[in-house]
Amino acid sequence: MSTGRESPEVLIAPPGPKSRAITARIAAVESPAFEARRDSRQEVSHAEQSPIVYERGLGSNVWDADGNRYVDLIAGFGALPVGHEHPAIKAAAHAQGLRMSLALGDVYSTEVKAELCERLVAMFPEPGARVMLGLSGADAITAALKTAMLATGRAGLLAFRGGYHGLSYAPLAACGLNESFRAPFRAQLGDHVTFAHYPTDAASLEDTMTHAETTLASGEIGAVLVEPILGRGGCIAPPADFLPSLRALCDRAGALLIVDEIWTGLGRSGAMLASSSIVPDVICLGKALGGGLPISACLVRANVMRAWAKHGGSTIHTATHFGWPLACATAKECLNLLEREQLAARAAVVGGRWIERLRAEGLDARGRGLMIGIDLGDAARALLISRALLALGWLVLTGGLRGEALTLTPALDIDESLLQDFSITLGALARSK
């Protein structure tokens, strides 16, 4: 019987015929953007980029439609902190589904929403915080940016190169990862966002803060939006002084500090919150929160959140499925598992050892906790090696400002022996390609 902690087993060279057939069916009816992206990556890497198709998952394993077993080092873009099909997450969803699967948004809620919201505001580093739920990380960022506008009256936003906050319109305006994400829509996004470079060392921190101070001195900036560790930008941890410096600068300028913990939070970076050195005005959570079901949260300081009440209830941020009972139930259980199994602390220890192993293989590994990037030099090489890993049964993604990195975000409870095997495999591939 499968345990969800098994090594890869490749029976048919991926993608196999069943995966190819299903992919062709999807391509015939889906937006052509995704096929065009694969074609572009194939041209860059000179390696096939056709996808596999998932059939089922368990723990840290995924099986494709052709029966190949993989070790999943992506974990749903980090949204599966306890892996695929965790029995406690499934049980929570099933039990809630027997009672009620959909309530009436913010009009008539459920007790499970109340219980989750109480848990979430207790995570905020000072008492009195309030919360707005959503379905995606982009929803949480949108709520945060709306809050900043209401609280400060200023539309201006300072964001960072390499930052990724989602692709719906409010977050897209602040997307510093890839200019092509924003460029076709720039006329509809406005020109209220200024970008600074994300600091990687003491020298770049000084330049970044000088730029930020000059930008905020205009008096037009209502908020600073930042990832405490760059995620899709390559899993880059900034200098320790970065967040405290931003906090002080925002205090002087009267701007809000919005911390995007959608990827870094809930144990991924080796702590429940990667921004624990400061008190932000707003914290956005998502991805891992639902244990695989879609849910996000925007946590806001009490004095800031009061801005929403100044309009007599005529200004609200809501949607039909915000506070979805099934996701609230799985989110509660996910928080229980993270706390009971001390997965944030485990991620810090296991992730630290993993980085050491990767570096021992001669790899340029960086990051924090189980949020690790490996710089492979350029996009072509990163794509080539990621495909070679797929052929051997390892699932990884590429990232970084130039697509030069592998980004690794496995389940927080992954068997450490699998990480050791991966390190050896990747080291051998990197030396040969």
N, C-alpha and C positions, 0 to 999 in steps of 0.2 A: 504494500500500500504506500502511496506517495506521502511524503512528509512535508513537502514544500521547502526542503532544505537540501535538495539533491544537486549534484553536479550536472553540467550540460550533457545531453545525449542527442546528437544530430544523426538522424536516419536517412534523410534526403537533403541534398544540398539546398539551402534556403536562397530564395523563396521557391518552394516546391510547387507542383502543378495546381494543387487546390488553392494555395495562396494566390497564385497568379490568376486563376480563374475568377476568384472572388474580387480581387483588386480590379480586374477588367470590368466587372459588373459595376463596381463603385465608380470607377472613372467615367463610365458611360452616363452617369446621372448626377455626379457631384460637380462642384465648381472646378473648372480646369486649372485653377491656381495651384492645386497640390501636385497635379501631374507635371505642370510646368516647372515647379520647384524641383521635383525629382530629376527632370531632364537637365536642369541647370546644374545640379549637384553632380550628375553623371559626367557632364562636360568638364567640370572643374577637376574632378577626381580621377577621371578615366576608369571608374569602377561602377558597376551596375548599382543603382539605387532603388530598384523595385522593392516594395515592402513585403514583409510577411503579414499574415493575418492571424490575430490571436483567436484561439478557440476556447481556452480555459486557463485559469490561474489558481495557484495555491501557494500561500506563503511567499517565498522569494523565487518561485518557479512559474514560468509561463509555457504553455504548449501551443504550437501553431496548428493551423488547419491540416498540416501534413504529418502531424505526430511528433515533430521535433520538440525536445524539452530544452528550455533556456534558463539561465540565471538572470533575473531581472535586476539590473543596477539602475533602473529609471524609476520604478515604483510609481507609475502614473504621474510623471513629472513631480514626484515628491508627495503626491496626494494619497499615497497608501503607506502611512507610517508603520503599520503593523502587517503589511503585506496584503496579498490577494486573499479574499474570502476568509477573513479571520472569523472564527466561530462566534466570538462575543459580539462583533459588529453585526454579523448576520442575524444573530438572535435578537439584538436590540431592534433592528429594522423589522423583523418578523413580528415581534410582540407589539410594536407600535402600529404596524399595518393591520393587525387584528382589531385594534381599537379605533384608529382613525388615521388615514393616510394624507388627507388634505383638510385644512381648516379654512378660515376666511381671512387670510392675510393679517393685516393689522386691525381689522374690524372685530372679529371674534377669533381669539387665539386659543391655544391649548396650554395645559399646565407644563408640558414638556418644554415648550418655548420659554416659559418663565424660569424653569429650573436651569436651562442652558444659559440664559442671559445672566442669571445670578452667578453662575460659575465663571462666565467670561469676564464680567466686570470685576470680579475678585482677583483676576490676573493682572489688572492694571496696577501700576506701581504706586498709586495713591488712591485714597477712598473717594467714593462719590461718582465714579465714572458712569457713563451711560453707553448704550450699545445700539447699533443698527445692524440688523442681519441682512444678508444678501445670498445669492446663489454662487457667485464667482468672485475671484479676487478683484476683477475689474469692477464689479458692483461695489466692493468695499472701498476701492480707490475713488470711484465716482462719488460715493457718500462723503468721503473725506474732503474731496475738493469742493463739493457743495457746502460742506460745513465751514471750510476756510473762507469762502466767499461771504457767507452769512455773518460769520463772526468778525471779520476784519473789514469787509466792504471793498477789498482789493482783489482784482482779478489776476494780478501777476503771480507767476509761479517760478521758482527755481528748482530745476531737476538736474540730473547728472547723465553724462555720456556713459553708455553701457547699461543704463537702468532700463528695466522692463516692468511695466505695470499693467499690462493687458492691452487689448486692441479695440475695445469699444471707444467711443469718441473722446470722452473726458480723459481716460488714461492714455489714449493714443497720442494726444497732444504732448504728453510728457514722456513719450517713449524715446529714449536716447540710444537704444541698442542698434537699430538699423534704420537709416534714413529712408529706405524704400518702403518701410511700413507706413510712414507718415506722408511722404511726398505727394502721392496722387490725391490726397485729401486735404492738403494744406489750406486751401481756400476756405474750407468749411471748419477748420480747426481754430482759426484765429492766430494771432502772433503774441500771445500773452506769456509764453514759456521761454525762459532763458536757461541754457544748459552750461554747466560747469564740468570740468574733468573730474572723474572719480579718483581720489588719491590712493596711491599704492605704497608710498613711502613718505618719509619726513619732508623731503624736498617738494614732492608733488602736493603734499598736504598744505604747505605754506602757499603755493601758487593757487590752489583751489580756494583756500579761505580768503585770500586777497581778492580773487574774482568774486566770491560770494559776498564779501563785505561791500564791494563797490556796487554790485547789483542791488543789494538790499537798501543801500543808501538812497536809491531813487525814491523810496517811499511808496512804490507801486506794487511791491511783492507782498502777497497775503500769506504765502506758505512756502515752505521748503519740503520737497518730497524726496525721500532717500531710502535706499535699501541698506540695512546695516552691513550686509555682505552682498556683493553683486552675485546674482544667480545666473541667469542666462548670459550675463556678461562675462562669465568664465569662473565663477566661484572665487572671487577675489575679496579677501578680507583687508579692510583699510587699516591705517595706523590707529592705535588705541585712543588717541586724542581727537579723532575725527568727529564722532557724535557729540562729545562734550563741547567741542568748539562750535559746532553748529547750534547746539542748544543755547549757548551764551550769545551767539550772534542773533538768533531769532528773538531772544529776550530783549536785546538792545533795540532791535528794529520793529518790535511789535508784530512779528510774523509767527504763524503757527509752524511747528515742526511735526510733519507727518512721516511716520516710520512705516515702511512697507515690509511687514514681517510675514507676508503671504508664503514665501518659500523658506525663510530662515527660522520662522517661529515654530513653536510646539515640538521642540526637541531636535529639529533638523541640524541646527548649528551647534548642538551640544548643550543647549540651555532652552528653557521654555520660551524665553525671549532673548534674542541676540542683542537687543538694545537696553539691557538691564543696567548699564552704567549711567543712564539718564532717565528723566521722566519726560516722554514725548507729550505733545498735545493730543495726538491721534495715533493709534496703532491699528494697522490693518492686518487681519488674519484670514487665511483661506486654505487652499490645498489640503493639508493634512487634517483640517478640523473635522471633516465629516467621515474620516476613515474610509473614503472611497465614494461617498455620496456628496453631491454639490451643496456646499454651504460656506458662507464667509461672514466676517464680522468686522465692523468698524467701531473701535472703542475710543471714546472721546472724554477728555477731562470735563468735569462737571461745569465749570465756569464757561467753557467753550460751547458745550452742547446746549446751554440755555438760549443760544441764538436761534435755535429751531422753534422755540416757544413764543418768539416775539411777533409772530405773524398770525396769531390766533388760530393756528391749525390750518391756515390756507396754504402754507408751504410745507410739503411733506416729501419724503423719499420712501417709496414703497413699491411693491409689485405683488402679483397674485401669489407667487410661490415663496416669497420671503417668509422665513419662519416655518418652512415646510416641516410638518411633524416628524416624518421619517428621518430627515436629515438631522433635526434637532436631537432625536433619540440616539442616532449613531454618533453624533458629535459628543454627547454626554458620555457615551461608552468609550469613545476614543480617548477623551480626557482621563477617564478612569484608568484605562490601560497604560497611558503614558505615565501617570502618577504611580500606579501600583507596581509596575515593572521597572520604574525608574529609567525610562528609555532615553531621556535627555542626557542623564549622567552617563549611561552606557554609550550613547553616541559620541560623547566627548572622549571617552577612553578608547573605544574601538576605532573611532575615526583618527585619533592621534597615532595609534599603532599602524593603521592602514597607510597613512601618509608616509610614515617611516619606511614601511615595506616597499611602497612604490618608489621612494627615493633611492632605496637600496638597489632597485633594479635600474637605476640611472634615469628615472623619469622626473620631469619637472612638475611635481605635485604641490598643490596649494589648497587652501580652504580651511574649514573648521567643522568639527563634528563629522557627520556623514553627509557633508555637502562639499564635494571635492572636485577640483578642476585639474586637468593635466594638459599642460601646454605642449603641443606637438609641432609648433612652428608655423604652420599655415593651414588654410582650410582644405587644400587638396590632400595633404597627408592625414589630417584628422578624419576626413571622410573615408579615405582609403583604409585606414586602420579600423575605423568603426565597422566597416563592411567585413573586414577580415575577422573581427571579433564576432560579428553576427554568424558568419560561416562556422565558427567554432562553438556557438551556443551562448554567447554573452550579449546582453542587450545594454547598449549605452547610447547617449546622445552627444552631439557636438554643440559647442557654444563658443562664447568669446566674441569680442568686438569684430574680429576678422574671421570668425568660424574656426579658429585655430586650436580649440581646446576640446577635450572630452569632458563632459559634466556627468558626475556620478552621484546619484541620490537614492541609494537602495533603502529597503525597509529598515527601520531602526533596530529591529530584532534579527537581522540577517545573521546566519551562522558565520562566524569569523573565519572558518576554514575556507569558505567560498571566496572570501576576499583575498586570502593568501594565494589560492590557486589563480585567481584573476590577475594578481600582481605579477606572478611568474609568467603567465600567458602574454600579458600586455608587454612586459619587458622584452620578451623574445620577439614579439611582432615589431616593436619599436626599433629594435636593433637590426631587423631584417628589411625594413621598409623606409 
